[in-house]
C-alpha cells in the first residue's frame, strides 16, 4: 500500500507540483487549498505525512499546523515556508524548492529512506 500524503497550500501551482512529483514515485497524494478543506480530509483519511504551508489566507502563521498537531499528534508535518519560522515541525521545505529535495525530505520523514 502506498504512503498517503496531504499537501496544504493556497497556491494551486505548488499543490500541482507536489502532487505530480510525489505520485510519480508512488505516493498517494491529496491536496487542500485552505484550512477547512484540509481538516475535512484529515477527518476522513489517515495520512503518513502532511506538507503544510506555514501561511494560509485568513489564518495566523502556523495556525493550521498547530491545529493538526493538536488533533492528530501522531501525524508527521513538514512545513512549507518562504521564510524562517519558529513553528515546531518534523521538517521544513523552503520555497522555492526542487523536486528532488521534496522527495528526499518526504521519504526521510515517512521512513522510506
KEMIDREN-359445 format. One record per residue: residue in three letters; x, y, z of N, C-alpha, C in turn. Coordinates in pm, 1 decimal. Layout:
BEGIN
> residuo / n_u / n_v / n_w / ca_u / ca_v / ca_w / c_u / c_v / c_w
> ala / X / Y / Z / X / Y / Z / X / Y / Z
...
% end
This chain:
BEGIN
> residuo / n_u / n_v / n_w / ca_u / ca_v / ca_w / c_u / c_v / c_w
> unk / 85.3 / -120.1 / 0.0 / 0.0 / 0.0 / 0.0 / 88.3 / 124.4 / 0.0
> unk / 54.4 / 220.2 / -85.0 / 137.0 / 339.8 / -92.7 / 113.6 / 430.9 / 26.8
> unk / 215.7 / 505.3 / 60.1 / 207.7 / 601.0 / 170.5 / 120.8 / 718.3 / 127.3
> unk / 41.2 / 768.3 / 220.8 / -53.9 / 875.8 / 189.9 / -2.1 / 1009.2 / 244.6
> unk / -3.3 / 1110.3 / 157.5 / 45.6 / 1243.7 / 190.8 / -64.2 / 1345.8 / 163.5
> unk / -79.8 / 1441.3 / 255.0 / -170.4 / 1554.2 / 234.2 / -86.3 / 1679.6 / 218.1
> unk / -106.4 / 1751.7 / 107.4 / -37.1 / 1878.5 / 83.5 / -137.1 / 1992.1 / 98.1
> unk / -100.1 / 2092.2 / 179.1 / -187.8 / 2207.0 / 204.8 / -113.3 / 2333.6 / 164.3
> unk / -168.6 / 2405.8 / 66.9 / -108.2 / 2531.1 / 22.5 / -214.5 / 2608.2 / -55.0
> unk / -214.9 / 2739.2 / -43.4 / -313.9 / 2818.9 / -115.8 / -270.9 / 2845.6 / -259.8
> unk / -150.1 / 2805.2 / -296.2 / -102.4 / 2821.5 / -433.1 / -124.9 / 2690.9 / -509.5
> unk / -218.9 / 2694.0 / -603.2 / -254.8 / 2573.1 / -678.9 / -135.6 / 2516.3 / -757.2
> unk / -48.0 / 2603.1 / -805.4 / 68.7 / 2557.9 / -879.7 / 160.4 / 2473.2 / -790.3
> unk / 178.9 / 2516.3 / -668.6 / 261.3 / 2440.0 / -572.7 / 195.7 / 2305.4 / -545.5
> unk / 64.0 / 2304.5 / -522.6 / -6.5 / 2178.0 / -496.4 / 7.7 / 2082.4 / -614.6
> unk / -7.0 / 2133.0 / -733.8 / 4.8 / 2051.0 / -853.5 / 146.1 / 1993.4 / -866.2
> unk / 245.9 / 2074.7 / -841.0 / 386.1 / 2032.3 / -846.7 / 412.3 / 1920.2 / -746.0
> unk / 365.2 / 1939.3 / -622.8 / 383.5 / 1838.5 / -518.2 / 311.4 / 1709.8 / -554.9
> unk / 185.7 / 1721.9 / -594.6 / 104.8 / 1603.6 / -628.0 / 169.1 / 1522.0 / -740.1
> unk / 200.9 / 1587.7 / -850.1 / 261.6 / 1516.5 / -964.2 / 396.6 / 1456.7 / -927.2
> unk / 477.4 / 1535.2 / -858.6 / 612.3 / 1491.1 / -824.7 / 615.1 / 1371.9 / -730.9
> unk / 525.3 / 1369.3 / -633.9 / 523.1 / 1257.2 / -538.9 / 448.2 / 1136.5 / -593.3
> unk / 344.5 / 1159.2 / -672.4 / 271.0 / 1045.3 / -729.9 / 359.0 / 967.1 / -826.8
> unk / 451.6 / 1035.5 / -895.0 / 541.7 / 967.5 / -989.3 / 632.3 / 866.7 / -919.5
> unk / 654.6 / 883.6 / -789.8 / 738.8 / 789.3 / -716.1 / 656.5 / 704.1 / -618.8
> unk / 524.3 / 699.5 / -640.8 / 441.5 / 602.7 / -570.8 / 361.3 / 647.7 / -450.0
> unk / 363.4 / 776.0 / -418.3 / 283.7 / 823.8 / -305.1 / 140.1 / 850.4 / -348.9
> unk / 46.0 / 832.9 / -255.1 / -94.2 / 868.3 / -274.7 / -110.1 / 1009.2 / -217.6
> unk / -130.7 / 1108.9 / -302.6 / -128.2 / 1248.9 / -259.2 / -265.5 / 1312.5 / -272.0
> unk / -311.1 / 1371.1 / -161.6 / -433.5 / 1451.3 / -160.7 / -390.8 / 1596.0 / -140.1
> unk / -471.6 / 1690.2 / -188.7 / -437.1 / 1831.4 / -174.6 / -553.6 / 1910.8 / -116.1
> unk / -518.8 / 2017.7 / -46.6 / -616.9 / 2110.5 / 9.7 / -561.1 / 2251.2 / -4.1
> unk / -648.7 / 2345.5 / -36.6 / -602.2 / 2482.4 / -54.8 / -643.4 / 2576.2 / 58.8
> unk / -713.9 / 2523.6 / 159.0 / -749.7 / 2606.1 / 274.5 / -768.6 / 2517.7 / 398.2
> unk / -785.4 / 2581.7 / 512.3 / -795.7 / 2511.7 / 639.9 / -913.2 / 2415.3 / 643.3
> unk / -1030.1 / 2459.3 / 601.1 / -1149.3 / 2374.1 / 609.7 / -1135.1 / 2248.0 / 524.6
> unk / -1087.3 / 2265.7 / 403.0 / -1067.1 / 2151.2 / 314.2 / -965.2 / 2053.5 / 375.1
> unk / -859.1 / 2108.2 / 432.0 / -755.9 / 2024.3 / 494.3 / -811.6 / 1946.5 / 612.9
> unk / -885.2 / 2013.7 / 700.7 / -939.5 / 1946.1 / 819.3 / -1041.9 / 1839.8 / 780.2
> unk / -1122.0 / 1866.9 / 676.7 / -1217.9 / 1766.1 / 629.1 / -1145.4 / 1641.6 / 578.3
> unk / -1037.3 / 1661.8 / 503.8 / -959.8 / 1547.9 / 454.1 / -894.6 / 1470.6 / 569.2
> unk / -843.8 / 1541.9 / 667.5 / -781.5 / 1477.0 / 783.2 / -883.0 / 1398.1 / 865.5
> unk / -1004.5 / 1447.6 / 873.7 / -1111.0 / 1375.6 / 945.1 / -1148.4 / 1246.2 / 872.7
> unk / -1145.6 / 1249.0 / 739.2 / -1193.3 / 1137.1 / 659.0 / -1085.7 / 1033.8 / 625.1
> unk / -958.6 / 1071.0 / 636.4 / -848.8 / 983.8 / 593.8 / -737.2 / 984.2 / 696.8
> unk / -653.9 / 883.2 / 690.4 / -531.3 / 886.6 / 771.2 / -415.5 / 915.1 / 675.9
> unk / -321.3 / 994.0 / 722.7 / -207.7 / 1034.1 / 641.0 / -77.9 / 998.2 / 712.0
> unk / 20.5 / 957.0 / 633.9 / 153.0 / 929.7 / 687.2 / 229.3 / 1059.5 / 708.4
> unk / 191.6 / 1161.7 / 630.7 / 263.5 / 1288.2 / 635.6 / 175.1 / 1400.0 / 582.4
> unk / 189.6 / 1518.7 / 643.4 / 123.6 / 1639.5 / 593.4 / 231.8 / 1740.3 / 557.3
> unk / 222.1 / 1795.5 / 437.4 / 305.9 / 1907.5 / 393.9 / 216.6 / 2030.5 / 401.4
> unk / 250.5 / 2127.0 / 485.1 / 160.3 / 2240.8 / 504.3 / 232.9 / 2373.9 / 493.1
> unk / 176.0 / 2462.5 / 412.5 / 226.9 / 2599.1 / 403.3 / 210.0 / 2664.3 / 539.6
> unk / 311.1 / 2736.5 / 583.8 / 306.3 / 2799.5 / 715.3 / 207.4 / 2915.9 / 718.7
> unk / 182.2 / 2977.1 / 602.3 / 90.8 / 3091.4 / 596.6 / -22.9 / 3059.1 / 499.6
> unk / -145.9 / 3060.5 / 551.8 / -264.9 / 3042.9 / 469.2 / -356.2 / 3163.3 / 489.9
> unk / -428.5 / 3204.9 / 387.3 / -515.5 / 3322.4 / 398.9 / -613.9 / 3310.0 / 515.6
> unk / -625.9 / 3419.1 / 590.3 / -721.8 / 3425.0 / 699.2 / -676.2 / 3358.2 / 828.0
> unk / -554.3 / 3305.8 / 829.0 / -503.0 / 3237.8 / 947.9 / -372.6 / 3302.0 / 993.9
> unk / -344.4 / 3288.1 / 1123.4 / -215.3 / 3332.8 / 1174.8 / -107.6 / 3235.8 / 1127.0
> unk / 15.7 / 3283.3 / 1123.1 / 126.9 / 3197.8 / 1081.4 / 129.9 / 3069.4 / 1164.7
> unk / 129.1 / 2956.7 / 1096.9 / 138.2 / 2827.7 / 1164.6 / 9.9 / 2776.2 / 1226.6
> unk / -100.1 / 2848.4 / 1213.0 / -224.9 / 2809.8 / 1280.3 / -275.6 / 2672.6 / 1234.5
> unk / -273.0 / 2645.5 / 1104.6 / -322.0 / 2515.8 / 1057.3 / -230.1 / 2403.4 / 1106.5
> unk / -101.8 / 2430.5 / 1116.5 / -6.7 / 2330.4 / 1166.3 / -33.6 / 2301.2 / 1313.2
> unk / -57.9 / 2405.3 / 1391.7 / -91.9 / 2386.7 / 1532.9 / -219.3 / 2303.0 / 1548.4
> unk / -320.1 / 2330.4 / 1465.7 / -444.9 / 2252.3 / 1471.8 / -419.5 / 2104.8 / 1441.2
> unk / -339.8 / 2078.5 / 1340.6 / -308.6 / 1939.9 / 1303.8 / -234.7 / 1871.1 / 1417.6
> unk / -135.2 / 1937.4 / 1473.8 / -56.2 / 1878.2 / 1582.2 / -141.7 / 1852.2 / 1705.9
> unk / -239.8 / 1937.9 / 1732.3 / -327.8 / 1918.8 / 1848.2 / -423.2 / 1802.0 / 1827.0
> unk / -485.2 / 1794.2 / 1709.2 / -588.7 / 1692.3 / 1684.4 / -534.4 / 1559.8 / 1636.4
> unk / -420.2 / 1561.1 / 1567.8 / -358.2 / 1438.2 / 1515.9 / -209.9 / 1439.8 / 1552.4
> unk / -177.8 / 1429.3 / 1680.9 / -37.7 / 1444.3 / 1724.3 / 58.5 / 1341.2 / 1664.6
> unk / 6.9 / 1226.8 / 1622.4 / 94.3 / 1124.0 / 1564.6 / 130.0 / 1151.1 / 1418.5
> unk / 60.9 / 1245.5 / 1355.4 / 85.7 / 1276.9 / 1215.1 / 210.4 / 1363.4 / 1201.1
> unk / 300.7 / 1320.7 / 1113.9 / 421.1 / 1399.4 / 1087.9 / 384.7 / 1516.2 / 997.7
> unk / 446.4 / 1631.2 / 1024.6 / 418.8 / 1752.9 / 947.4 / 549.5 / 1814.6 / 900.6
> unk / 556.0 / 1841.2 / 771.7 / 665.7 / 1918.6 / 714.6 / 608.5 / 2054.2 / 676.2
> unk / 674.5 / 2159.9 / 721.2 / 629.9 / 2295.8 / 696.0 / 689.4 / 2345.5 / 564.3
> unk / 602.7 / 2398.7 / 478.3 / 646.0 / 2464.0 / 354.8 / 647.9 / 2613.5 / 384.4
> unk / 762.6 / 2676.7 / 365.7 / 772.8 / 2816.6 / 402.9 / 862.1 / 2894.3 / 307.6
> unk / 832.9 / 3019.8 / 295.5 / 916.0 / 3108.8 / 216.3 / 1008.4 / 3191.6 / 302.7
> unk / 1001.0 / 3170.3 / 434.9 / 1083.5 / 3249.2 / 526.6 / 1112.8 / 3167.2 / 651.4
> unk / 1207.0 / 3212.8 / 729.4 / 1241.1 / 3144.4 / 853.7 / 1118.8 / 3140.0 / 944.1
> unk / 1105.1 / 3031.3 / 1017.1 / 986.9 / 3015.1 / 1100.8 / 1024.2 / 2949.1 / 1233.1
> unk / 947.3 / 2980.5 / 1336.1 / 970.0 / 2919.9 / 1466.6 / 869.4 / 2808.8 / 1495.0
> unk / 794.9 / 2768.2 / 1394.9 / 695.3 / 2662.2 / 1408.5 / 764.8 / 2530.0 / 1437.9
> unk / 708.6 / 2451.3 / 1529.5 / 761.0 / 2318.8 / 1557.8 / 704.8 / 2220.9 / 1455.7
> unk / 793.8 / 2147.1 / 1390.0 / 750.5 / 2053.2 / 1286.6 / 853.7 / 1942.2 / 1272.0
> unk / 819.1 / 1845.4 / 1189.3 / 908.8 / 1732.8 / 1164.4 / 1008.1 / 1761.8 / 1052.9
> unk / 996.1 / 1877.1 / 991.0 / 1087.8 / 1917.0 / 884.9 / 1041.2 / 2044.9 / 820.1
> unk / 1129.8 / 2105.7 / 743.7 / 1098.8 / 2230.7 / 675.0 / 1140.0 / 2220.0 / 529.3
> unk / 1056.8 / 2274.3 / 441.6 / 1082.5 / 2278.5 / 298.6 / 1070.2 / 2424.3 / 258.0
> unk / 1182.2 / 2484.5 / 223.3 / 1182.7 / 2627.1 / 193.9 / 1154.4 / 2654.1 / 47.1
> unk / 1058.5 / 2744.0 / 21.4 / 1025.1 / 2785.0 / -115.5 / 1132.4 / 2878.7 / -166.6
> unk / 1168.9 / 2870.5 / -290.6 / 1130.8 / 2768.2 / -388.7 / 1211.2 / 2641.0 / -363.5
> unk / 1154.1 / 2526.5 / -395.9 / 1223.7 / 2400.6 / -372.6 / 1225.3 / 2316.2 / -499.0
> unk / 1321.9 / 2227.3 / -503.1 / 1338.9 / 2137.7 / -617.7 / 1265.6 / 2006.8 / -589.3
> unk / 1223.7 / 1938.3 / -692.9 / 1152.6 / 1812.1 / -680.8 / 1234.7 / 1709.6 / -602.5
> unk / 1363.1 / 1700.4 / -628.7 / 1448.3 / 1603.9 / -558.9 / 1450.2 / 1630.6 / -409.1
> unk / 1455.2 / 1758.2 / -371.6 / 1455.5 / 1796.6 / -230.0 / 1323.8 / 1756.2 / -164.3
> unk / 1212.4 / 1780.6 / -232.0 / 1080.3 / 1742.2 / -182.3 / 1075.1 / 1591.6 / -158.5
> unk / 1113.4 / 1514.1 / -258.4 / 1106.8 / 1368.2 / -248.2 / 1197.0 / 1316.6 / -136.5
> unk / 1316.7 / 1370.3 / -125.5 / 1411.0 / 1325.7 / -21.4 / 1355.6 / 1353.4 / 118.0
> unk / 1303.6 / 1471.8 / 137.9 / 1250.3 / 1509.9 / 267.9 / 1128.4 / 1427.2 / 305.1
> unk / 1038.0 / 1403.6 / 209.2 / 919.1 / 1322.3 / 234.7 / 960.0 / 1179.8 / 266.8
> unk / 1048.6 / 1123.4 / 188.5 / 1094.8 / 986.9 / 210.8 / 1159.2 / 971.6 / 347.8
> unk / 1239.6 / 1067.2 / 386.0 / 1306.2 / 1064.4 / 515.7 / 1205.2 / 1074.6 / 630.8
> unk / 1109.1 / 1165.3 / 616.7 / 1009.9 / 1187.4 / 722.7 / 919.5 / 1065.7 / 743.1
> unk / 884.8 / 998.9 / 633.5 / 795.1 / 882.9 / 641.2 / 872.1 / 757.5 / 679.1
> unk / 1002.2 / 756.8 / 656.0 / 1081.2 / 640.0 / 689.5 / 1104.6 / 548.0 / 571.7
> unk / 1095.3 / 601.5 / 448.8 / 1120.2 / 522.4 / 328.1 / 1267.6 / 521.0 / 291.6
> unk / 1344.3 / 613.0 / 351.1 / 1485.5 / 628.7 / 309.9 / 1571.2 / 514.1 / 359.6
% end
